[in-house]
Amino acid sequence: MDGQGLQKIAGDYAVKLPGAELEHRSGPDWRLDKVRGKVFMLMTDLPGHPVVILKADPDDAAALREQYTDITPGYHMNKTHWITLEGGGAIDEKLVKELVIDSYRLVIGGLPKSQQPVDPHTYGRHA
């Protein structure tokens, strides 16, 4: 899938998550997806290629970077806790959605329980 397809899938999925809010910033053009004011996904265009930036558990992030050449440390973010996805051959729609929801769960897991729109430990997990 190319970078634009990657951004479309991630963006369409993110806006459906409970409590998700969308913010656009210009110069450079950034899209921020937030829950309760906390960013869980960013999108922008690096020279020549659109990217999606997501929060990830540090151990998962390291494993993903080893497994996929199209997943790199988070652009303009903490390199341990964030990953950048680029369009490429190995990343498919299922993986994109899994990584978006993982990022969302990590962010809501850091919120006070009273502000969590869903339970981060069970939301989106299939039995």
N, C-alpha and C positions, 0 to 999 in steps of 0.2 A: 504494500500500500504506500502511496506517496505521502508527503508531509501534509498536504491539504486534506487528504482523506483521513489521516491520523487526527488532525485538529478537529475535523467535523465530527468524527465518532466520539472523541473525548468531550467535545463541547456539548453535543446533543445529549450525551449521557449525564454529564455533570449537572446540567440545569434541572434535571428531573429528581435529583437527590433532595431529601427533606431539608428545608432550611437553607438551601443553596441560593446564593446571590451572585449576580454577574456585575462586574465593573470593567469599564474600558478606560485605558489611559493612553494618551497620545504622546508622541515624540520621545522614543520610538513607540510604535504601536504595540501595546500590551493588552491582553485580556486576562483578568484575574477572576477566578471563581473562589468564592469565600463561603464559609458557614459561620454564622454569629460573629462576623467581622474578621475571621482568621482565614488566611489564604490556604487553599488545599490544591489549587492548580493554577498555573500560569501558561499563557501561550504568547508567542511572538514569532517573528520571522528573523532568523539569523541570516547573514548574507547568503542568498541562494537557497535557503531551505527553512520551511516552517517547523517549529518545535513545540513540544508539550513538556512542561516541567512539573513534576509531582513529588510530594513528600513520600519517603520510603523508610522502612525500618533499616538501620545501618547494615545489618547482616544480609537482609534481602537485597538491598541496593548493591552490595558488593557482589553477590551471587548473580544478580541480573546483569551487571556490567561485564562479568566474566562470560556469561552465556550468550549475550546479544551484543553484536558490534554496534547496533543502532541505539543502545542505551549507554549514556555517558554520565559523569558527575553533573549535578545540577548547575546549569548556567546561571551565573549571578546569584547563586544561593549557596548555603552550607553544603559542601561537597559530600559530607558524610550522610546527611539526612534528606537530600533531594537528588532526583535523577532527571535527566533530560532524554526524551524520546524523540528520535528523528525517523522520518519515513524511510522505509527500507524493506527488504525482503522478508526478514524473520519475524517482524512484529505484526500480529494479526488483530482483528477486532476483539476477540475474546480476551487477549492479553491486555489490550488498551483498557477495556472496561474493568478488568480485575485490578489493574494498577491505579485507575481513577478511584475506585471504591476503597482500595487499601489506603490511599492518601487521605481520602475523606474520613475514614474511620480513625486514622492516626490523629488527625486534627481534632475531631470531636471528642476523642478519648482524652485530650488535654484540657477540655473545657470543664468547668464545674458541672456536676451532675444535673443541676437545675437548668442549665443552658443547653444540654445535649438534646437535639431534636429526635434522636433515636439512640438505642443502646449500641455503642461502638463495638461491643464484643459479639453481638448477634446479628446486627443489621447486614443484609446482603449475603449472609453465609447460607449455603445450601446444606440441608440436612443429609 
